């Protein structure tokens, strides 16, 4: 599965999947950042929009790292990301 936190594009699968997806949205191979802990592409603007159109799933930055480290699955990351309570005037922040 291809994931993004809105900046970093990663995969929970094989790097070939990430490179093919990145190429489809207009990223050049030499833009790949082979960081030892989180290999990724940095995307924004039109490429980010294309990534979502092609099926990339948005996750929080925290969950993106957890997926890359193997701490949680991509399914768990997408299920738990952005499930925040909407506060209204007068609500407590605790």
N, C-alpha and C positions, 0 to 999 in steps of 0.2 A: 504494500500500500504506500502511496506517495503522500507525505505529510508536509504541512508548512505551518509556521507560527506567524505567517505574514511577511517574513523576511527570509528565513532559511528553508530550503527545500531538501528533504531527506527521504529515505525509504526505510521500511522495516524489512525489506527483502534484499535482493542482490543489487550490487552497484550498477550492473548492466541495465536493470530496470530504471534506476535513477537517471543514468546517462541518456537513455532512449527518451524518457519523458522530458528531460531538460532540453534535449535537441528539438523535440516536437513543439516546445513553447518558445523556441528561439535563443536558447542559451548556447554559447560556444563551449566546447569541451575544456578549453584552457581556463574557463571561469570556475571550474570545479575546485573546491578547497578541500584537500585531502587531510583534514585535521584528524589527528589520531583518535580523539574521543568523539568527534562528530563530523564525519565527512558530509559535505553539503555544497549546494549552490546558494548564492545570495540572489534573491529575486525581488522585484518591486514593480510598480506601475503596470504596464501592459502585460508583462510576463506573469505577474501575479494573477491578473485577471484571467489570462489564458490557462494558467495552472488550475484555477478553480473550474473553468469551463471544461477542462480535460479530466476532471475528477479528483484533483488533490483535495485532501481533507484538512480542514483547519483545526489545529490543536493549540493549546497554550504552550508557551516557551518551556515551561517546567515539564509538561508532559512530553514534549518533543524530545527533550534530553533523556527522560526516563525510557522512552521507546528505544532510542539509539543505544542506551546502556543495557537494554534487555530487562529492565525492571518491571515494565508493564507492556502489554500488547498494544498494537495500533488500535485495535477495537476498543480496548479499555480507555485509551487516550482520547479517542473521538467521542466516546460516550460521556466522559467526565469533563471535557473541556467546555468552558463557557456556560456552565450551569450555575449562574450566579443569581442570587436573589436581587430583584429590582427593589430598591429602596424608595419609599415615598416620604414626603415631608413628615417629620415627627418620629420616624422609625429610629430605633436604637442601632448603633453600629456594632454592638457586642454580638 
